[in-house]
Every structure is written in structure tokens, then in C-alpha cells.
């Protein structure tokens, strides 16, 4: 019997040199495991940015309404178990060990050549089926059309913002990327199309039309407006004012709107009252996404890892900075378009410290720092936690520390903030 650490080694040591997108392997594996994905209703969520926050919002509201809800997201910040939630807690480490062992016994020696994400997805679906969840909220890993999660037949599909990311796999422009994300749209299944550029929306609306899928589109069928600490929502049937939102950043209102539109589509099967909606929106926690982990000094962690996410971060910062200078800690993956991420961050940073994320795909911090140095003072500290401590030690009441560039970086520095860890519960 493997230990938990050995089980994770088995999962992550299966990394392949090139990502293999496609559904054939996971479909065969699911069949050998008794088709667990067919034993629970689901919501399926894709998007370049915002899909994780939208998934967390749906999970929180449905839980507040009394349903037993599964949640599958990626990546994790501190512990693999974060990826699979069952009700109000993470999957247990022993259930990860037992689940992977059971799956291996069903698949046989060949293991079907599953990629790590495919095996993790299989584990999540097995866990949801065994726990007899009322409904599962499932976030796409990458793209949509060929993602391992696209074996689901959901009650509703939701597509959040579309931006340039993973172009090597999804296409070089927004239209192609939107088409790949739109691959989760199923015939006859309602699709919620979030706030995004008109051209991307048009691609998704056309896919929905051709597949006979009713579409609810931001700006046509539902709207949201942000206030000070609250927001309003107007949909086809629902109208709410002064809704609370536990997630910081004005951009989260767009994600909340997509979540509410999805819940509207779901209301016949999974009704939610206004009080339950407010409770879920108020209580939602989604670590590492515009997360304020300290007020003295002000410290903001954000997993912004592509130009679209960085733009949203930069736009949201003035709301909380209060005129403070920004000390930036930045670390990024080399396969991201980090040259496009640097200029907007450099414009708002008083200084930038570039670090190396603990990941084989990490970008060279020297090269990234050289790009920052063209617009603001920049230096390299290869140890992420040491770099963060240095910025904290040098911060005063007029300084804010902003950490961004990768969720892997956020996960590395999060343990420095014990109060935030207490909210990062099992």
C-alpha cells in the first residue's frame, strides 16, 4: 500500500514531455471504473480566467442551500486534497490513497497511458460518485473541447472570460481559443456566456445555436453592476440589489454574475432562496485570487498568470491601495506571455523583486527582471519566501506588497501568513 506522499509521487511523476489532450483515454478508463461520471448531475465551467472563482461561488451558494456539493478545481496551493471538495471539506488524504489504488486495480498494468490530470479527474469523479453528491461543480483544466473533464453531460455549462493563454494548444487568437472553450457546449444543454469581448461572445453564441443549446449571454440576458462592497444582478427571472460578495476585486462581480445566471438555469432542479444566495455569496472563500492576507502592511496575493488576468489585477488595485506605493513580487512560468505582463505591472510598481517559482517550467528570473528594469527598479531573489520576507521587512504604512504571476508562487508564500492559513481550511 502506498503512503499519501508516494501516491502523489505516482500522480505527478506521470508528467509527460508534451501535454496530451483528448478524450479517448479517459473515456476508456471511466468505462473500466463503472462510469462514475454518469452517477451525479454536474455543472461544467470553462474560461481563460474566472472559471475557478465562478466554480467556488457556485459551490458556496449550493452548499448554503443545503445541497451536498462536490467541487473539482486545479491547481492546488498547499495540498493536493484542495482539488477535490466533498461538501464543506477537502477529500481526505487516505481517500486519495485508496482511490488511486482502486483505480489502478481496475485499469490493470497498462494504466492506459493516462496523463496526471486525466488520472486526477478520474479520482474526482470516483470520489463524487462514492460520496453520492447531489451535484458536482467541475472546472475545466485546459481549453474545453479536448479536456479530460469534457466527458460530462452537465445540467448547465458556463464559460467565463476569454483571453490569450496556452496558445500552443488552443490557438493563436481569441476566436480560436473561444472555439476550444466552446467545445464544452453540449446539444440542448443551456450555456451561460460570461462578460467578454464581443467577437468571443459571437463565437460561443454561434456554437450554441448550431448545437441547439439555449444561451444566456452577459449584456443580453443578464447584467451586473458593482457598488461599494456589494453588487446588483438582473437576469431573465431574478433581480437583486445590494448582494454581498466575499471575494475582493471588482472583476469578481463578473464571475458572480456568471454564477447567478447558471443558478437561474438550474433553479427548477436545485432551487436557491434569496437568503441562501446571500449567505453563500458572503461566505465564499477562494484563496490566492486577489486575497488580502495582511493589512499591516497591506499584502495582496493574486494568481494572475496571463495578460488578461494581470489587466484585471491592475484595474482592481486602486480600490484597495489607498495611495500606497507598490512593492511587487513576481514569478512566472516560462510558457506564459510574461513579456506582455511586465509593462502594466511595472507602471504601478515602485520596485519589483523577481523570483523563481519552484516548478520546472519557471521562467529565468534574470531575464524577467531585465524586462522590469526598463521601467522600474528591479532585482532578483531566487528564493520566493525569502524575497517575500524582505519586502515585508521593508514595508511601512505607505507600502503595499503585491504578489502575482503564478498560483504556484502564491502557494509558496501563503504559509508566511498564518491568519490566511486559518481560512484555508480542510
N, C-alpha and C positions, 0 to 999 in steps of 0.2 A: 504494500500500500504506500502510495506517495504521500509525503507531507504537503502542506499548503505551499511552501516555498518551492518544492520540487514540481508541484502541479503547475505553478506559474512559470517555472523554467521551461517545462514542457510546452506550455502555450506559446510563450514568446520566443523560444528557440526555434519555432517553426517558421520564423520570418523567412520569406523568400527574397531573392535578389530583386525581382520585379513583381509589383503587385499584380495579382491575377483576378481580374474582375470577371464575373459570370455567375450563372445560377445553377448550372448542371451539377456541380459537386455538392452544393448544399442541398439541392432537391433530393439527390440520391441518399445523402446522409440522413435527412429528415425522414425519408421513407423507411430506412432501416431502423430508425428510432421510434416508429409508430406515429409519425406525423403530428408531433406535439403542437405545431403552429396552427393546426386546424381545431384545437380544443379550447380556444379562448377568443373572444372578439378583440379587435385592436384598432388603434389609431396610428397612422403611419406619417412621419414628418420628415421632409427633406428641406434643403436650403443651404446656401453658402454660409450664411451667418444667421443666428437667431433660432435655429432649429432646436438646440439644446434648451435654451430659455423657454421656448414655447412648450416643449415637452414637459419641463419642470412645472410650468404653470398649469398645464392640463392635469398632471399627476396630483398637484396640490389641491386643485378645485374638486376633482373627482373624489379624492380622499375625504375632503371636507364634507362632501355629500354622502359619505358613508359607504362608498364602494371600496372593495379590496382591489387595489390597482397595482399592476406591475409597471416598472419603468426600466427601459434599456437605453443607455446612452454611452458615449465614448468621447474622449479618453477619460481616464480617472486622474485625480490629482494626487492622492496619497495611497490608496488601497484599491486593488482590483475590484473588490466587492462593491465599490461605489457604482460600478457599471450596471448592476442588476439590483433593483429595489423591489421588494415584495411588501406591499402595504406601506407601513411607516418606517421600515428598516432595510438595511442592505442585506443581500444574501449572506448567509454565514460562511465562514471560511471552510468549515467541514463540508458544507453542501457543495461548495466549488470542487473540493477534492473528490467527493463521492460522485458528483455529477459528471465530471470529466472521466473518471474511471468507468462509470456505467456507459457513457457514450463510446469510449474506446472499446469496451467489450462488445458493443452492438455493431460497431463498424468493422471490427476484425483487423488483422495485421496490416492491411494496406492503408487504412485510415483515409482512403480516397484522395489523398493529397490535399486535404483541407488547409486553407490559409489560417493564420491565427484568428483573424476576425470572423471567418466562417465558423470555426470551432466555438468561439465565444458566443456567437449568435445562436448556435445550436444549443449551447449550455443555457442561455437565457430562455429560450423557448421551452426547453425541458423543465426548467425551474418554474416558469409561469404555469405550465400545464399541471405540474405536480402540486403547486400551491392553490390550484383552482381559482385563479384570479378572476374577478368579474370582468375586467378589461385590462389590456396592456397598452401602454404608450411607448412606441418604438421609434427611435431616432435612426435615420439612415446614417451609415458610416461614411460613405463617399459616393457622390453622384446620386444615383437613384435607380436608373434602368437596370444596371448590372450589379447593384449592391446586394449582398447576401440577404439583407432584410426584405428584399422585394419578392419574396415567396409568399408574403402575407396577402390575405384577402380582407382588407380592413373595412370598417364601417365608414370611415372618413379618411381622406388623405389631405395633408396640409403642406404647402410649400411656402417658405418664408422668403427672406431676401435672396436675390441672385447677385453674385459678384464674381470677379475673376479669381479663381483658385483651382489648383490641381489641373491646370490646363493640359498637362501631358496626358491626362486620362480622360478629361471631359470636353476638350475642345478649346480653341484659342479665342473665342469671342462669347459674349453674353448669350447670344441666340443659341449657339451650340450647347452651352452649359445649361441653359434653361430647358432645352430639349432633353438632355440627360436627366435633369432633376424631374422633369415631367414624365419620365418613364415609370414613376410610381403610380400615376393616374390609371385606375382600373375602370373597365367598362361599367357604366351605370353607378359607380361609386362617387358620391359628392366630393369635390375638391375645393379646398379653401386656398385662394391665391393671395398671398400677403402683399404688403406695400413694397413695390419695386419699380424699376424703370418700365416705361410703357411698352418698349419693344419686348422685354422679357415676359411681361404680363400677356402680351398678344400671343406669344408662342404657346404659353400654357393654356390660354383660353381656347386656342385652335386645337390643341391636343385633346382637351376635354370635349369640345364639340364633336370631333371625329370619333371619339370613343363613347359618345352618348352619356357623358358624366356631367351632372349638374355642377355648375361652378359658382362659387361665391367669391367675388373679387373686391379687394380693397379699393375704395374710391368709387365703386359702382354699387355694391351690395352691402358694404359695411364700412364704418368710419370710426376713428378715434381722435380725441383731442386731449392734449396734456395740460394739466393745471399745476398748481404748486402742491406736490405731494399726493396728487390724485389724478384721475383721468375720466373722461366720458366716453361712452360707447353707444353707437347706434347701428343696429343690424336690421335684418328683414323683420324680425319679430321683437327683439329685445331693444330696450332703450334704458340706459343707466347714466346717471350723473354722479360725480364725486366718488368714484370707485377707488379703493385703496390699492397700492401696489408695493409689495415688499422688495422688489428689485429696483436698485438705483439706476439712474440714467434715463434720459428722456426717450432714447431709442427703444427701451423696453416696452413702451406703450404700444409700438407697432407689433411686438411679439404678443403682448396681451390681447390686442385686437384680433390677431390670427387665432389665438387660443379660444377667445369668446365666440368667434364665428364658427369654429369647429364644434364647440359645445352646443351652439344653436342647431347645427346639423344633427347632433347626437341626441337632442332633447327628448325625442319620442321614446328612445330606448333607455337613456340614462338622464333622467330629469335632474336639474340642479336649481335650487331656490335662490332667490336674491341674497339671503343671509348666508347661505353656504358658499355662494360665489365670492362674496366679500371676505369671508373667513379664509378661503383658500388663497385668494389674491394677496391678502395681508400676510399670511404665514409662509408663503413660498420662499424657499432658500435655494440659491443656485451659486455655489462658491466659485470664485475666480472670474466672475463676469461683472466688471465694474463694482467690485466688492471693496467697501471701505472697512479696512481691518484695524485701523487706528485713527484716532482723532488728534492725538498729541504725540508726535506730529501727525498730520494728515497723511495716510498711506492708502493708496488705491491700487488694487490688483485687478488686472484685466487681461484675459487671454487673447486679446486682439492679435491675430496671426496672419492677416492679409490686408491689402489696401482698403477694402471696403470696411472692415472692422476697425481699422485704425482711424478712418474718417469719422466713424460713429463715436469712437472714444474721444477724439479731439473735439468734436462738436459738443459732447456731453460734459467735458471737464469744467468749462466756465461756471456751470451751475453749482459746483461744489468747491471750486478753488478759492473763491473769495479774495482774489487778487494775489494769492500766494505764488511765489516762484516755484518752478517745477524742476526737481531733480529726477531724472529719468534713468531707470534700469531696464535695459533692453537685451533680449536674447532671442534668437530666431532660428528656424530651420533653413538650411541652405536651399531647399527646393521651393521655398516661398519667394514671392516677388518682393524681397526686402528692400531693394533699391527704391521702389515706389513708396515704401512705408516710411523711409527715413526722412524725407523733406518735411512732411506735415508734423512729424514728431519733433524734429529739430527746431521748427519755428516756435514751438511752445515751450521748449526746454531751456532752462538756464544752464544746465550741464547734462551730459549723457555719459553713463557708465555702461559699457557693453560687456556682456559676459558670454560664456559658452554654456549652452544648455547641455545637460547630461543626456545626450542622445547621439547615436552615430550619424544622424542626419544634420547635426548642428552646423550652423554657418561659422566661418572663421571670424572671431571677434575683432581681429586686427583689421580685416577688410571692411567690416561693418563700421567700426569706429572711425576709419578714414573717411567714410562717406558722411558720418555725422560731423566730423571736424571741419567740413566745408561751411557749416552753418552755425555751429555752437561748440563750446569746449567739450572735448570727448576724451575718454581714456578707457583702458581695458582692465578688467579684473576677472580672471577666468573662473574663479570660484563664486558661484551665484550667491550663496548665503553670505560669504564674506563681503561681497560687493554691496549687498543689501544692508548689512550691519554698518558698513562705512557710511552709506548715505543716511541711515537713521542717526548715527552718531553726529553727523554734520548738520542735521536738520534743526531748524528752530521754528518758532510760531509762524514765521512768514514763508515757510518752505513746505511744499507737498512732495512726497515721494510717490512716483507713478511707476509701476512695474508692468511691463507688457511685452508682447512679441511671440509668446507661446504659452499654452496651458502647461507644458512641461516645466517652464520656468516658474510659473505661478505655483505649481506643486512643490518645487524645490524650496521656495521662500516661505510658503504658508506656515510651516512649523515654527517660524520665528514669532508668530502672533498667537499666543495661547488663547486669547479670548475668541478669536476667529475659529480656532480648532474646536472649541467647545460647541460652536454652532455647526461644526462639520460632524454630525453625529451619525452613529450607526442606526 
